[in-house]
Amino acid sequence: MFLREEIAMKTTFESAAPFLPAHRTLNSLREAAKQCEGCELYKRATQTVFGEGVRNAAMLIVGEQPGDQEDLTGKPFVGPAGKLLDRALADAGIERDDVYVTNAVKHFKWEERGKRRLHAKPSAREVSACHPWLEAEIACVKPKLVVCLGATAAQSMLGREFRLTRQRGEILPGGGAYSIAATVHPSSILRQFDDDSRHRAYAEFVADLKKMKTAAATLIKYDRA
């Protein structure tokens, strides 16, 4: 009896896969994700924060996880990091409405600090458990380029051996008809110690996005040739 219960418990908290619908569209995935209990993060989160954007976006942007404001609103990239991302996309000549944005993990993992809820990095197991949602989003959107923001997002797509410090900005083969590139998460820019560091980090981030915009356009042309 104990063994059976232990197996059942492990099955409950090992993957989001059982919660995915049989018929997969962005709308059906979004609705199904509201009920996801594929890992224990759902217990402390306000709600699932699913991806958002156009169905056939050439560029799909993946962050780490929702933050406090995303958890409360149910929308991705609406907090301080999201506002910085919007500004950087605009400076790189990319319309936010032309991309699909999501996260590797769909529930907010946090720790309490006084009255504040502060971001806590999701574990590799939690990222792996949530990965079926990301795979399904990519399958529906069919992007030409998946842009990973930060090491957690990049490793969710490219494996734990990937190092952002070595491979930032490289255009790498993905799992099919898309390529993958990684840059920093905008929250890392907000954490810089002084204005000069922030300005420099932001300029490098915009340069990365410009390079990725060009790569996505090239992949579209190559696909049409």
VOLO-29688 format. One record per atom (N, C-alpha, C): x, y, z; residue number from 1; atom name. Coordinates in steps of 0.001 Angstrom, whole numbers. Example, Ala and Ser with C-alpha at 12.3 -4.5 7.8 and 13.67 -1.06 7.14 Angstrom:
// residues 2
<<13190,-5690,7800>,1,"N">
<<12300,-4500,7800>,1,"CA">
<<13200,-3300,7800>,1,"C">
<<12850,-2250,7080>,2,"N">
<<13670,-1060,7140>,2,"CA">
<<12900,30,7870>,2,"C">
//
This chain:
// residues 225
<<837,-1206,0>,1,"N">
<<0,0,0>,1,"CA">
<<868,1251,0>,1,"C">
<<1887,1266,826>,2,"N">
<<2764,2434,899>,2,"CA">
<<3435,2691,-443>,2,"C">
<<3892,1613,-1102>,3,"N">
<<4565,1754,-2374>,3,"CA">
<<3615,2329,-3419>,3,"C">
<<2363,1851,-3429>,4,"N">
<<1381,2339,-4388>,4,"CA">
<<1122,3836,-4182>,4,"C">
<<1003,4259,-2920>,5,"N">
<<764,5674,-2626>,5,"CA">
<<1957,6524,-3030>,5,"C">
<<3160,5992,-2811>,6,"N">
<<4368,6730,-3163>,6,"CA">
<<4449,6922,-4672>,6,"C">
<<4118,5867,-5431>,7,"N">
<<4127,5956,-6880>,7,"CA">
<<3107,6973,-7360>,7,"C">
<<1921,6942,-6754>,8,"N">
<<868,7884,-7127>,8,"CA">
<<1303,9317,-6871>,8,"C">
<<1990,9544,-5739>,9,"N">
<<2440,10888,-5405>,9,"CA">
<<3472,11368,-6421>,9,"C">
<<4396,10502,-6801>,10,"N">
<<5410,10870,-7775>,10,"CA">
<<4779,11179,-9127>,10,"C">
<<3759,10397,-9515>,11,"N">
<<3084,10617,-10779>,11,"CA">
<<2392,11973,-10790>,11,"C">
<<1817,12346,-9645>,12,"N">
<<1092,13607,-9566>,12,"CA">
<<2013,14795,-9774>,12,"C">
<<3224,14720,-9251>,13,"N">
<<4109,15890,-9282>,13,"CA">
<<5385,15643,-10083>,13,"C">
<<5218,15116,-11289>,14,"N">
<<6429,14921,-12078>,14,"CA">
<<6367,15576,-13458>,14,"C">
<<5179,15881,-13949>,15,"N">
<<5076,16461,-15278>,15,"CA">
<<3703,17072,-15503>,15,"C">
<<3700,18097,-16344>,16,"N">
<<2430,18704,-16753>,16,"CA">
<<1766,17916,-17872>,16,"C">
<<2462,16943,-18444>,17,"N">
<<1967,16238,-19629>,17,"CA">
<<532,15714,-19490>,17,"C">
<<144,15116,-18334>,18,"N">
<<-1228,14596,-18239>,18,"CA">
<<-2305,15674,-18307>,18,"C">
<<-1933,16931,-18126>,19,"N">
<<-2915,18019,-18110>,19,"CA">
<<-3122,18653,-19484>,19,"C">
<<-2289,18278,-20457>,20,"N">
<<-2446,18835,-21794>,20,"CA">
<<-3673,18251,-22485>,20,"C">
<<-4426,19073,-23222>,21,"N">
<<-5615,18567,-23908>,21,"CA">
<<-5235,17744,-25130>,21,"C">
<<-6144,16885,-25555>,22,"N">
<<-5890,16064,-26746>,22,"CA">
<<-5846,16934,-27995>,22,"C">
<<-6784,17873,-28096>,23,"N">
<<-6818,18798,-29228>,23,"CA">
<<-6105,20073,-28806>,23,"C">
<<-5014,20391,-29477>,24,"N">
<<-4148,21460,-28988>,24,"CA">
<<-4148,22683,-29900>,24,"C">
<<-4786,23719,-29416>,25,"N">
<<-4689,25060,-29981>,25,"CA">
<<-4215,25952,-28845>,25,"C">
<<-3827,27176,-29160>,26,"N">
<<-3406,28069,-28084>,26,"CA">
<<-4534,28290,-27086>,26,"C">
<<-5763,28392,-27567>,27,"N">
<<-6895,28599,-26661>,27,"CA">
<<-7150,27378,-25783>,27,"C">
<<-7113,26189,-26373>,28,"N">
<<-7366,24988,-25576>,28,"CA">
<<-6234,24738,-24586>,28,"C">
<<-5004,25051,-24974>,29,"N">
<<-3873,24908,-24062>,29,"CA">
<<-3993,25886,-22892>,29,"C">
<<-4363,27119,-23221>,30,"N">
<<-4501,28142,-22169>,30,"CA">
<<-5563,27740,-21147>,30,"C">
<<-6674,27229,-21629>,31,"N">
<<-7740,26806,-20717>,31,"CA">
<<-7308,25612,-19875>,31,"C">
<<-6658,24636,-20499>,32,"N">
<<-6217,23443,-19777>,32,"CA">
<<-5151,23785,-18741>,32,"C">
<<-4280,24737,-19065>,33,"N">
<<-3187,25108,-18154>,33,"CA">
<<-3702,25688,-16842>,33,"C">
<<-4902,26226,-16856>,34,"N">
<<-5476,26784,-15626>,34,"CA">
<<-5638,25723,-14543>,34,"C">
<<-5749,24467,-14955>,35,"N">
<<-5952,23363,-14010>,35,"CA">
<<-4676,22570,-13734>,35,"C">
<<-3535,23059,-14225>,36,"N">
<<-2311,22264,-14133>,36,"CA">
<<-1828,22112,-12688>,36,"C">
<<-1531,20880,-12330>,37,"N">
<<-920,20546,-11041>,37,"CA">
<<291,19650,-11269>,37,"C">
<<998,19928,-12369>,38,"N">
<<2117,19084,-12764>,38,"CA">
<<3333,19181,-11873>,38,"C">
<<3415,20234,-11066>,39,"N">
<<4426,20332,-10019>,39,"CA">
<<3796,21104,-8862>,39,"C">
<<4497,21226,-7772>,40,"N">
<<3889,21803,-6578>,40,"CA">
<<3778,23330,-6605>,40,"C">
<<4305,23980,-7622>,41,"N">
<<4270,25438,-7650>,41,"CA">
<<2853,25999,-7714>,41,"C">
<<1915,25228,-8258>,42,"N">
<<540,25726,-8365>,42,"CA">
<<-71,26022,-7004>,42,"C">
<<442,25382,-5958>,43,"N">
<<-170,25509,-4629>,43,"CA">
<<-53,26914,-4057>,43,"C">
<<1020,27624,-4393>,44,"N">
<<1230,28958,-3815>,44,"CA">
<<1021,30081,-4824>,44,"C">
<<788,29732,-6051>,45,"N">
<<577,30745,-7085>,45,"CA">
<<-882,31181,-7109>,45,"C">
<<-1120,32416,-7504>,46,"N">
<<-2485,32905,-7645>,46,"CA">
<<-3184,32229,-8808>,46,"C">
<<-2447,32032,-9899>,47,"N">
<<-3031,31454,-11109>,47,"CA">
<<-1912,31059,-12067>,47,"C">
<<-2270,30280,-13060>,48,"N">
<<-1351,29971,-14146>,48,"CA">
<<-1174,31208,-15021>,48,"C">
<<55,31474,-15422>,49,"N">
<<315,32577,-16356>,49,"CA">
<<786,31957,-17666>,49,"C">
<<-125,31887,-18630>,50,"N">
<<184,31256,-19911>,50,"CA">
<<747,32289,-20867>,50,"C">
<<1254,31835,-22004>,51,"N">
<<1816,32718,-23000>,51,"CA">
<<760,33558,-23694>,51,"C">
<<1240,34549,-24449>,52,"N">
<<342,35501,-25088>,52,"CA">
<<996,36024,-26361>,52,"C">
<<199,36204,-27393>,53,"N">
<<732,36764,-28627>,53,"CA">
<<45,36181,-29841>,53,"C">
<<596,36498,-31017>,54,"N">
<<-43,36086,-32259>,54,"CA">
<<225,34612,-32551>,54,"C">
<<-700,34002,-33235>,55,"N">
<<-669,32564,-33503>,55,"CA">
<<520,32154,-34375>,55,"C">
<<886,32987,-35348>,56,"N">
<<1941,32620,-36308>,56,"CA">
<<3169,33510,-36174>,56,"C">
<<3512,33889,-34955>,57,"N">
<<4659,34782,-34732>,57,"CA">
<<5953,34139,-35224>,57,"C">
<<6759,34917,-35924>,58,"N">
<<8058,34412,-36372>,58,"CA">
<<9022,34262,-35210>,58,"C">
<<8811,35059,-34156>,59,"N">
<<9690,35029,-32989>,59,"CA">
<<8879,34708,-31730>,59,"C">
<<9299,33693,-31028>,60,"N">
<<8688,33315,-29756>,60,"CA">
<<9705,33568,-28653>,60,"C">
<<9343,34383,-27684>,61,"N">
<<10258,34788,-26617>,61,"CA">
<<9899,34050,-25329>,61,"C">
<<10902,33416,-24718>,62,"N">
<<10700,32621,-23507>,62,"CA">
<<11493,33217,-22350>,62,"C">
<<10822,33548,-21264>,63,"N">
<<11488,33959,-20042>,63,"CA">
<<11558,32816,-19049>,63,"C">
<<11907,33132,-17821>,64,"N">
<<12049,32091,-16800>,64,"CA">
<<10714,31698,-16201>,64,"C">
<<10035,32665,-15573>,65,"N">
<<8774,32399,-14897>,65,"CA">
<<8045,33729,-14686>,65,"C">
<<6757,33691,-14381>,66,"N">
<<6054,34940,-14070>,66,"CA">
<<6582,35553,-12781>,66,"C">
<<6451,36873,-12680>,67,"N">
<<6788,37565,-11446>,67,"CA">
<<5537,37896,-10656>,67,"C">
<<5691,38742,-9666>,68,"N">
<<4574,39081,-8777>,68,"CA">
<<3403,39695,-9537>,68,"C">
<<3670,40681,-10391>,69,"N">
<<2579,41342,-11111>,69,"CA">
<<1950,40426,-12149>,69,"C">
<<2766,39586,-12765>,70,"N">
<<2237,38617,-13719>,70,"CA">
<<1325,37610,-13021>,70,"C">
<<1720,37183,-11847>,71,"N">
<<924,36242,-11065>,71,"CA">
<<-440,36828,-10711>,71,"C">
<<-467,38117,-10422>,72,"N">
<<-1722,38763,-10025>,72,"CA">
<<-2621,39064,-11226>,72,"C">
<<-2024,39415,-12365>,73,"N">
<<-2820,39765,-13540>,73,"CA">
<<-3118,38584,-14453>,73,"C">
<<-2282,37545,-14371>,74,"N">
<<-2442,36402,-15264>,74,"CA">
<<-1868,36627,-16646>,74,"C">
<<-1051,37682,-16819>,75,"N">
<<-470,38002,-18117>,75,"CA">
<<1059,38014,-18029>,75,"C">
<<1752,37519,-19064>,76,"N">
<<3219,37481,-19025>,76,"CA">
<<3848,38832,-19332>,76,"C">
<<4960,39115,-18674>,77,"N">
<<5795,40295,-18946>,77,"CA">
<<5013,41612,-18860>,77,"C">
<<4364,41817,-17727>,78,"N">
<<3669,43090,-17494>,78,"CA">
<<4284,43875,-16339>,78,"C">
<<5247,43285,-15620>,79,"N">
<<5911,43954,-14512>,79,"CA">
<<7082,44794,-14999>,79,"C">
<<7985,45198,-14106>,80,"N">
<<9129,46037,-14475>,80,"CA">
<<9996,45424,-15585>,80,"C">
<<10276,44126,-15486>,81,"N">
<<11081,43485,-16534>,81,"CA">
<<10334,43470,-17863>,81,"C">
<<9022,43289,-17810>,82,"N">
<<8225,43305,-19025>,82,"CA">
<<8204,44665,-19686>,82,"C">
<<8133,45715,-18883>,83,"N">
<<8157,47076,-19438>,83,"CA">
<<9510,47369,-20083>,83,"C">
<<10584,46891,-19457>,84,"N">
<<11900,47077,-20061>,84,"CA">
<<12016,46278,-21357>,84,"C">
<<11456,45074,-21363>,85,"N">
<<11448,44270,-22590>,85,"CA">
<<10699,44994,-23704>,85,"C">
<<9549,45567,-23387>,86,"N">
<<8782,46304,-24390>,86,"CA">
<<9614,47441,-24997>,86,"C">
<<10317,48172,-24141>,87,"N">
<<11146,49290,-24614>,87,"CA">
<<12290,48782,-25489>,87,"C">
<<12909,47685,-25067>,88,"N">
<<14020,47132,-25848>,88,"CA">
<<13542,46594,-27195>,88,"C">
<<12391,45944,-27210>,89,"N">
<<11841,45454,-28477>,89,"CA">
<<11595,46631,-29431>,89,"C">
<<11012,47696,-28896>,90,"N">
<<10745,48874,-29725>,90,"CA">
<<12044,49466,-30257>,90,"C">
<<13067,49552,-29418>,91,"N">
<<14359,50104,-29849>,91,"CA">
<<15060,49198,-30865>,91,"C">
<<14711,47912,-30838>,92,"N">
<<15290,46967,-31801>,92,"CA">
<<14448,46879,-33078>,92,"C">
<<13343,47637,-33127>,93,"N">
<<12493,47612,-34313>,93,"CA">
<<11563,46418,-34369>,93,"C">
<<11217,45880,-33192>,94,"N">
<<10324,44718,-33106>,94,"CA">
<<9039,45135,-32402>,94,"C">
<<7914,44861,-33014>,95,"N">
<<6621,45155,-32391>,95,"CA">
<<6263,44057,-31410>,95,"C">
<<5911,44436,-30186>,96,"N">
<<5488,43432,-29196>,96,"CA">
<<4302,42623,-29718>,96,"C">
<<3423,43266,-30472>,97,"N">
<<2254,42573,-31008>,97,"CA">
<<2603,41551,-32081>,97,"C">
<<3841,41581,-32576>,98,"N">
<<4259,40646,-33616>,98,"CA">
<<4963,39411,-33058>,98,"C">
<<5175,39353,-31743>,99,"N">
<<5872,38219,-31144>,99,"CA">
<<4935,37490,-30175>,99,"C">
<<5337,36292,-29814>,100,"N">
<<4629,35514,-28799>,100,"CA">
<<5539,35438,-27582>,100,"C">
<<5030,35814,-26415>,101,"N">
<<5851,35801,-25199>,101,"CA">
<<5290,34802,-24198>,101,"C">
<<6178,34081,-23552>,102,"N">
<<5768,33084,-22570>,102,"CA">
<<6918,32856,-21592>,102,"C">
<<6763,31863,-20738>,103,"N">
<<7805,31528,-19761>,103,"CA">
<<8025,30025,-19713>,103,"C">
<<9223,29634,-19314>,104,"N">
<<9538,28213,-19173>,104,"CA">
<<8710,27569,-18070>,104,"C">
<<8391,28348,-17038>,105,"N">
<<7569,27888,-15913>,105,"CA">
<<6342,28786,-15841>,105,"C">
<<5181,28198,-15665>,106,"N">
<<3928,28950,-15772>,106,"CA">
<<3352,29411,-14431>,106,"C">
<<3963,29023,-13322>,107,"N">
<<3506,29484,-12005>,107,"CA">
<<4628,30264,-11311>,107,"C">
<<4244,31262,-10548>,108,"N">
<<5184,32124,-9821>,108,"CA">
<<5723,31396,-8593>,108,"C">
<<7045,31230,-8559>,109,"N">
<<7701,30674,-7375>,109,"CA">
<<8285,31835,-6583>,109,"C">
<<7924,31911,-5310>,110,"N">
<<8319,33087,-4542>,110,"CA">
<<8629,32721,-3092>,110,"C">
<<9327,33660,-2452>,111,"N">
<<9580,33551,-1016>,111,"CA">
<<9161,34857,-361>,111,"C">
<<8668,34756,842>,112,"N">
<<8132,35927,1528>,112,"CA">
<<9258,36722,2183>,112,"C">
<<9253,38039,1981>,113,"N">
<<10223,38932,2600>,113,"CA">
<<9446,40126,3143>,113,"C">
<<9063,40046,4408>,114,"N">
<<8184,41056,4971>,114,"CA">
<<6810,40925,4343>,114,"C">
<<6349,42016,3744>,115,"N">
<<5060,41977,3044>,115,"CA">
<<5227,41745,1542>,115,"C">
<<6452,41537,1112>,116,"N">
<<6730,41374,-315>,116,"CA">
<<6904,39913,-691>,116,"C">
<<6544,39607,-1928>,117,"N">
<<6788,38279,-2484>,117,"CA">
<<7931,38403,-3487>,117,"C">
<<9054,37790,-3165>,118,"N">
<<10235,37908,-4005>,118,"CA">
<<10435,36643,-4837>,118,"C">
<<10914,36853,-6036>,119,"N">
<<11206,35767,-6968>,119,"CA">
<<12145,34739,-6350>,119,"C">
<<11841,33465,-6545>,120,"N">
<<12737,32368,-6180>,120,"CA">
<<12958,31531,-7434>,120,"C">
<<14190,31198,-7717>,121,"N">
<<14513,30481,-8957>,121,"CA">
<<13880,29100,-8971>,121,"C">
<<13182,28738,-10043>,122,"N">
<<12616,27392,-10123>,122,"CA">
<<13711,26335,-10251>,122,"C">
<<13451,25173,-9705>,123,"N">
<<14417,24081,-9771>,123,"CA">
<<14391,23447,-11157>,123,"C">
<<15419,22665,-11449>,124,"N">
<<15473,21952,-12728>,124,"CA">
<<14279,21015,-12866>,124,"C">
<<13867,20409,-11775>,125,"N">
<<12716,19503,-11813>,125,"CA">
<<11436,20269,-12157>,125,"C">
<<11273,21459,-11600>,126,"N">
<<10081,22261,-11873>,126,"CA">
<<10070,22740,-13321>,126,"C">
<<11236,23126,-13834>,127,"N">
<<11341,23539,-15235>,127,"CA">
<<11001,22370,-16153>,127,"C">
<<11530,21196,-15830>,128,"N">
<<11268,20003,-16636>,128,"CA">
<<9788,19624,-16595>,128,"C">
<<9182,19717,-15415>,129,"N">
<<7766,19364,-15283>,129,"CA">
<<6886,20248,-16143>,129,"C">
<<7255,21516,-16282>,130,"N">
<<6444,22481,-17024>,130,"CA">
<<6749,22476,-18522>,130,"C">
<<7801,21808,-18934>,131,"N">
<<8251,21893,-20323>,131,"CA">
<<7207,21453,-21354>,131,"C">
<<6345,20478,-21060>,132,"N">
<<5330,20110,-22062>,132,"CA">
<<4455,21270,-22519>,132,"C">
<<4186,22221,-21625>,133,"N">
<<3401,23391,-22042>,133,"CA">
<<4176,24212,-23069>,133,"C">
<<5456,24437,-22809>,134,"N">
<<6280,25216,-23728>,134,"CA">
<<6407,24512,-25077>,134,"C">
<<6623,23213,-25057>,135,"N">
<<6699,22459,-26306>,135,"CA">
<<5408,22589,-27108>,135,"C">
<<4282,22526,-26403>,136,"N">
<<2988,22624,-27073>,136,"CA">
<<2763,24022,-27647>,136,"C">
<<3198,25052,-26921>,137,"N">
<<3082,26422,-27437>,137,"CA">
<<3902,26583,-28716>,137,"C">
<<5120,26079,-28694>,138,"N">
<<5979,26180,-29877>,138,"CA">
<<5350,25439,-31055>,138,"C">
<<4781,24276,-30793>,139,"N">
<<4143,23498,-31855>,139,"CA">
<<2960,24241,-32467>,139,"C">
<<2234,24994,-31653>,140,"N">
<<1083,25759,-32158>,140,"CA">
<<1515,27023,-32897>,140,"C">
<<2473,27743,-32350>,141,"N">
<<2897,29019,-32938>,141,"CA">
<<3749,28802,-34188>,141,"C">
<<4573,27763,-34156>,142,"N">
<<5495,27462,-35259>,142,"CA">
<<6429,28642,-35576>,142,"C">
<<7164,29119,-34591>,143,"N">
<<8069,30257,-34835>,143,"CA">
<<9273,29841,-35665>,143,"C">
<<9923,30830,-36237>,144,"N">
<<11191,30574,-36915>,144,"CA">
<<12353,30668,-35936>,144,"C">
<<12183,31490,-34890>,145,"N">
<<13248,31671,-33911>,145,"CA">
<<12655,31714,-32510>,145,"C">
<<13191,30892,-31619>,146,"N">
<<12835,30936,-30200>,146,"CA">
<<13934,31697,-29482>,146,"C">
<<13569,32810,-28854>,147,"N">
<<14526,33655,-28137>,147,"CA">
<<14387,33388,-26648>,147,"C">
<<15444,32903,-26035>,148,"N">
<<15435,32586,-24610>,148,"CA">
<<16039,33743,-23822>,148,"C">
<<15311,34204,-22822>,149,"N">
<<15783,35291,-21965>,149,"CA">
<<16303,34708,-20659>,149,"C">
<<17608,34674,-20503>,150,"N">
<<18207,34168,-19275>,150,"CA">
<<18577,32701,-19345>,150,"C">
<<19406,32283,-18406>,151,"N">
<<19967,30929,-18424>,151,"CA">
<<18908,29858,-18206>,151,"C">
<<17939,30101,-17324>,152,"N">
<<16922,29077,-17052>,152,"CA">
<<16129,28760,-18309>,152,"C">
<<15676,29794,-19013>,153,"N">
<<14932,29578,-20255>,153,"CA">
<<15796,28881,-21295>,153,"C">
<<17052,29324,-21406>,154,"N">
<<17951,28731,-22397>,154,"CA">
<<18208,27256,-22102>,154,"C">
<<18439,26930,-20849>,155,"N">
<<18702,25536,-20497>,155,"CA">
<<17458,24670,-20640>,155,"C">
<<16276,25273,-20501>,156,"N">
<<15049,24496,-20705>,156,"CA">
<<14923,24066,-22167>,156,"C">
<<15519,24841,-23076>,157,"N">
<<15452,24520,-24496>,157,"CA">
<<16685,23790,-25007>,157,"C">
<<17848,24092,-24419>,158,"N">
<<19111,23611,-24981>,158,"CA">
<<19869,22649,-24079>,158,"C">
<<19326,22376,-22898>,159,"N">
<<19988,21452,-21991>,159,"CA">
<<20801,22170,-20929>,159,"C">
<<21094,21489,-19853>,160,"N">
<<21756,22102,-18703>,160,"CA">
<<23225,22406,-18962>,160,"C">
<<23782,21883,-20062>,161,"N">
<<25181,22176,-20388>,161,"CA">
<<25333,23550,-21036>,161,"C">
<<24229,24127,-21497>,162,"N">
<<24305,25427,-22162>,162,"CA">
<<24778,26496,-21187>,162,"C">
<<25690,27357,-21647>,163,"N">
<<26205,28446,-20826>,163,"CA">
<<25987,29776,-21552>,163,"C">
<<25170,30613,-20960>,164,"N">
<<24844,31899,-21562>,164,"CA">
<<26084,32767,-21729>,164,"C">
<<27012,32672,-20798>,165,"N">
<<28224,33491,-20863>,165,"CA">
<<29059,33160,-22101>,165,"C">
<<28969,31925,-22588>,166,"N">
<<29756,31508,-23748>,166,"CA">
<<28982,31609,-25060>,166,"C">
<<27685,31402,-25016>,167,"N">
<<26919,31240,-26261>,167,"CA">
<<25831,32297,-26449>,167,"C">
<<25925,33372,-25701>,168,"N">
<<24950,34450,-25846>,168,"CA">
<<24935,34976,-27279>,168,"C">
<<23739,35095,-27831>,169,"N">
<<23578,35670,-29156>,169,"CA">
<<23795,34721,-30311>,169,"C">
<<24306,33519,-30066>,170,"N">
<<24510,32557,-31150>,170,"CA">
<<23162,32039,-31647>,170,"C">
<<23057,31825,-32940>,171,"N">
<<21855,31229,-33531>,171,"CA">
<<22106,29728,-33635>,171,"C">
<<21346,28961,-32878>,172,"N">
<<21587,27529,-32744>,172,"CA">
<<20408,26730,-33286>,172,"C">
<<20652,25499,-33752>,173,"N">
<<19549,24682,-34262>,173,"CA">
<<18599,24271,-33142>,173,"C">
<<17319,24297,-33450>,174,"N">
<<16311,23880,-32477>,174,"CA">
<<15823,22475,-32758>,174,"C">
<<14658,22159,-32224>,175,"N">
<<14130,20806,-32365>,175,"CA">
<<13199,20663,-33539>,175,"C">
<<13588,21159,-34701>,176,"N">
<<12706,21046,-35851>,176,"CA">
<<12889,22221,-36783>,176,"C">
<<11781,22861,-37161>,177,"N">
<<11822,23922,-38167>,177,"CA">
<<12049,25292,-37552>,177,"C">
<<12750,25356,-36463>,178,"N">
<<13058,26637,-35839>,178,"CA">
<<14478,26622,-35281>,178,"C">
<<15010,27816,-35080>,179,"N">
<<16314,27972,-34450>,179,"CA">
<<16126,28584,-33071>,179,"C">
<<17190,28590,-32280>,180,"N">
<<17135,29083,-30909>,180,"CA">
<<18286,30050,-30681>,180,"C">
<<18020,31131,-29971>,181,"N">
<<19066,32065,-29561>,181,"CA">
<<18788,32492,-28120>,181,"C">
<<19821,32868,-27418>,182,"N">
<<19656,33251,-26010>,182,"CA">
<<20356,34567,-25724>,182,"C">
<<19743,35343,-24856>,183,"N">
<<20330,36573,-24355>,183,"CA">
<<19960,36690,-22880>,183,"C">
<<20288,37805,-22276>,184,"N">
<<20011,37968,-20851>,184,"CA">
<<18524,38207,-20619>,184,"C">
<<18093,37979,-19400>,185,"N">
<<16734,38333,-19000>,185,"CA">
<<16730,39820,-18643>,185,"C">
<<15681,40561,-19042>,186,"N">
<<15672,41993,-18719>,186,"CA">
<<15767,42309,-17234>,186,"C">
<<15356,41381,-16382>,187,"N">
<<15474,41633,-14940>,187,"CA">
<<16927,41785,-14516>,187,"C">
<<17850,41141,-15246>,188,"N">
<<19277,41257,-14901>,188,"CA">
<<19777,42676,-15172>,188,"C">
<<19167,43348,-16132>,189,"N">
<<19540,44737,-16417>,189,"CA">
<<19069,45639,-15287>,189,"C">
<<17877,45378,-14789>,190,"N">
<<17338,46173,-13687>,190,"CA">
<<18155,46000,-12411>,190,"C">
<<18849,44882,-12292>,191,"N">
<<19637,44609,-11075>,191,"CA">
<<21050,45186,-11139>,191,"C">
<<21421,45822,-12233>,192,"N">
<<22764,46412,-12325>,192,"CA">
<<22947,47479,-11247>,192,"C">
<<24185,47649,-10785>,193,"N">
<<24458,48479,-9609>,193,"CA">
<<24398,49985,-9860>,193,"C">
<<24668,50418,-11072>,194,"N">
<<24696,51861,-11326>,194,"CA">
<<24165,52153,-12721>,194,"C">
<<23949,53428,-13003>,195,"N">
<<23357,53837,-14275>,195,"CA">
<<24226,53452,-15463>,195,"C">
<<25533,53626,-15332>,196,"N">
<<26422,53285,-16444>,196,"CA">
<<26313,51800,-16799>,196,"C">
<<26295,50964,-15774>,197,"N">
<<26180,49515,-16010>,197,"CA">
<<24844,49171,-16641>,197,"C">
<<23779,49826,-16168>,198,"N">
<<22455,49572,-16733>,198,"CA">
<<22389,50003,-18191>,198,"C">
<<22919,51187,-18502>,199,"N">
<<22898,51672,-19888>,199,"CA">
<<23681,50743,-20801>,199,"C">
<<24834,50284,-20332>,200,"N">
<<25658,49388,-21140>,200,"CA">
<<24953,48042,-21350>,200,"C">
<<24395,47486,-20274>,201,"N">
<<23701,46204,-20372>,201,"CA">
<<22480,46310,-21280>,201,"C">
<<21769,47436,-21184>,202,"N">
<<20586,47631,-22019>,202,"CA">
<<20973,47729,-23492>,202,"C">
<<22025,48458,-23795>,203,"N">
<<22480,48603,-25180>,203,"CA">
<<22879,47243,-25766>,203,"C">
<<23540,46422,-24965>,204,"N">
<<23929,45082,-25424>,204,"CA">
<<22700,44204,-25652>,204,"C">
<<21694,44363,-24796>,205,"N">
<<20447,43606,-24926>,205,"CA">
<<19727,43989,-26222>,205,"C">
<<19636,45276,-26502>,206,"N">
<<18997,45741,-27733>,206,"CA">
<<19764,45241,-28951>,206,"C">
<<21093,45261,-28870>,207,"N">
<<21911,44756,-29985>,207,"CA">
<<21622,43280,-30238>,207,"C">
<<21469,42507,-29173>,208,"N">
<<21118,41093,-29318>,208,"CA">
<<19773,40939,-30020>,208,"C">
<<18789,41726,-29594>,209,"N">
<<17454,41625,-30180>,209,"CA">
<<17467,42015,-31657>,209,"C">
<<18261,43019,-32020>,210,"N">
<<18379,43402,-33429>,210,"CA">
<<18963,42250,-34248>,210,"C">
<<19978,41615,-33695>,211,"N">
<<20592,40467,-34382>,211,"CA">
<<19573,39340,-34546>,211,"C">
<<18750,39129,-33518>,212,"N">
<<17761,38055,-33576>,212,"CA">
<<16617,38388,-34530>,212,"C">
<<16271,39667,-34630>,213,"N">
<<15272,40085,-35612>,213,"CA">
<<15762,39774,-37024>,213,"C">
<<17020,40091,-37292>,214,"N">
<<17605,39809,-38600>,214,"CA">
<<17636,38309,-38867>,214,"C">
<<17990,37532,-37841>,215,"N">
<<18042,36076,-38000>,215,"CA">
<<16668,35507,-38321>,215,"C">
<<15623,35996,-37632>,216,"N">
<<14268,35514,-37883>,216,"CA">
<<13836,35844,-39303>,216,"C">
<<14148,37063,-39761>,217,"N">
<<13791,37459,-41125>,217,"CA">
<<14519,36591,-42147>,217,"C">
<<15783,36278,-41884>,218,"N">
<<16566,35431,-42791>,218,"CA">
<<15985,34022,-42849>,218,"C">
<<15553,33510,-41708>,219,"N">
<<14969,32166,-41662>,219,"CA">
<<13654,32111,-42429>,219,"C">
<<12878,33189,-42354>,220,"N">
<<11629,33253,-43117>,220,"CA">
<<11929,33222,-44611>,220,"C">
<<12911,34040,-45069>,221,"N">
<<13274,34080,-46484>,221,"CA">
<<13784,32726,-46955>,221,"C">
<<14605,32083,-46102>,222,"N">
<<15161,30774,-46449>,222,"CA">
<<14045,29737,-46595>,222,"C">
<<13045,29830,-45729>,223,"N">
<<11940,28872,-45755>,223,"CA">
<<11091,29052,-47011>,223,"C">
<<11004,30298,-47493>,224,"N">
<<10187,30586,-48670>,224,"CA">
<<10917,30299,-49980>,224,"C">
<<12230,30197,-49889>,225,"N">
<<13042,30018,-51131>,225,"CA">
<<12823,28631,-51746>,225,"C">
//
